[in-house]
Amino acid sequence: MEKLVPVSLSNRHIHVSKEHLEILFGKGHELTKMKDLSQPGQFACDEKVDVVGPKSTLKGVRILGPVRPETQLEISMFDARTMGVEAMVRPSGKIQGTPGCTIIGPKGQVELKEGVIVAARHIHFHTSDGEKFGLKDRDIVKVRVGDERAVVFDNVMCRVHPDFALDMHIDIEEGNAAGIQNGTMGEIIR
């Protein structure tokens, strides 16, 4: 049986804590939902910030909601080089020891000590999908995408949770280089 998953491309974005949201946008500010994302309860916001590194600034980086316990900037390798930071490939939420940046909003700015990452490739599985595919949280798989110019993505982390919906997330640069569009199907290789 083929084990197919839909693939989504992830562009640069930032997750913010409540404390940092209020510094950047003002006391009591709430995120404004622009549109829902592929994962239940996750959404793109109207709010954007500028992020400053040692070499350059990324303007208009979109915030994704809801607020998180810690602020985390997810960028591509190209963005990291452009900004002049040594961003590490990490699973979301694993920010210890990563570089920081300055975040500028309309009401203030935050000096982020750590939290700049290049998000590791991963697949979100609902618990029932994990069972169906025979995979558990933190398993590592390969995923083949495409036909004529197929690409195999290695080191793809499985994230299994009852709040997730089946979807593979890769960096937009990886997707563009492989000619992948949102909704392309990938086949899991064990």
Secondary structure, DSSP 8 states (H G I E B T S, - for coil): ---EEEEEEE-SEEE--HHHHHHHH-TT----EEEE-SSTT-EEEEEEEEEE-SS-EEEEEEEEES--SS-EEE--HHHHHHHT---EEE-TT--TT---EEEE-SS-EEEESS-EEEE--EEEE-HHHHHHHT--TT-EEEEEE-STT-EEEEEEEEEE-TT--SEEEEEHHHHHHTT--TT-EEEEE-
